[in-house]
Amino acid sequence: MTKAPNQIIIRPLLTEKMTKLTETANQYAFEVDRSANKIEILRAVEQRFSVTVQSVRTIVVRGKKRRMGRFEGKRAQWKKAIVSIKEGDTIDYVSGAS
């Protein structure tokens, strides 16, 4: 069962570190669906932003423990994908948001 690109790519990650990677290495980061694999992420980014993807790296970010008074809980785990795109291509988050 294939998912739509907007079901796989949840949101772009806009941090100082990722902005620097974008400027120097032409890499972009996204929060993606936990069940998505690298091939699905590659196809979703290519379809949604009309770019050529060279490589995809994925990381599962572990949830942190949190306390509210005497109650302890845990944040949900989530998956991050760092996508390298072809030299000369760029991703405009605003136009690809639709």
C-alpha positions in Angstrom: 0.0 0.0 0.0 1.7 3.2 -1.1 1.2 6.5 0.7 0.8 10.0 -0.7 3.9 12.2 -0.5 2.2 14.5 2.0 1.5 11.4 4.3 5.2 10.5 4.2 6.7 13.9 4.7 5.2 15.4 7.9 7.2 18.7 8.1 10.6 20.2 7.2 13.1 20.7 10.0 14.2 24.3 10.1 17.1 24.5 12.6 20.4 26.4 12.5 22.3 23.2 11.9 20.1 22.2 9.0 20.2 25.7 7.5 24.0 25.4 7.5 23.8 21.9 5.8 21.5 23.3 3.2 23.9 26.1 2.3 27.1 24.0 2.4 26.1 20.5 1.3 22.7 20.9 -0.4 21.0 18.7 2.2 17.5 19.1 3.7 15.9 17.5 6.7 12.3 16.4 7.2 10.3 14.7 9.9 8.8 11.6 8.1 6.4 8.9 8.9 7.9 6.2 11.2 7.0 3.4 8.8 8.4 5.0 5.7 11.6 3.5 4.2 14.3 5.3 2.2 12.9 4.5 -1.2 9.4 5.9 -0.2 11.0 9.0 1.2 13.1 9.5 -1.9 10.0 9.2 -4.2 8.0 11.5 -1.9 10.6 14.3 -2.0 11.1 14.0 -5.7 7.3 14.2 -6.4 6.5 16.9 -3.9 9.4 19.3 -4.6 10.4 18.4 -8.2 14.1 17.8 -7.5 16.5 14.9 -8.1 17.5 13.1 -4.8 21.0 11.6 -4.6 20.8 10.0 -1.2 18.6 9.6 1.9 19.8 9.0 5.5 17.3 8.2 8.2 17.5 8.5 12.0 14.9 7.4 14.6 14.9 10.1 17.3 14.1 8.5 20.7 11.5 10.1 22.9 12.6 11.8 26.0 11.3 11.1 29.5 9.2 13.9 30.9 7.8 14.6 34.4 4.8 16.6 35.5 5.0 16.7 39.3 5.1 13.1 40.5 3.8 11.7 37.2 6.3 10.4 34.6 5.8 10.0 30.9 7.6 9.8 27.7 7.5 11.7 24.4 6.8 9.8 21.2 9.7 8.6 19.0 9.9 10.1 15.6 11.8 9.6 12.4 14.1 12.2 10.7 15.3 12.0 7.1 18.3 13.9 5.7 18.0 14.2 2.0 20.9 15.1 -0.4 19.7 16.6 -3.7 21.5 17.2 -7.0 23.7 20.2 -7.3 21.7 23.2 -8.7 18.4 22.0 -7.4 16.7 23.8 -4.4 13.7 23.1 -2.3 11.3 26.0 -1.6 9.3 25.0 1.5 6.6 27.5 0.8 5.7 26.4 -2.7 6.0 22.7 -1.9 3.6 23.0 1.0 0.4 22.5 -1.0 
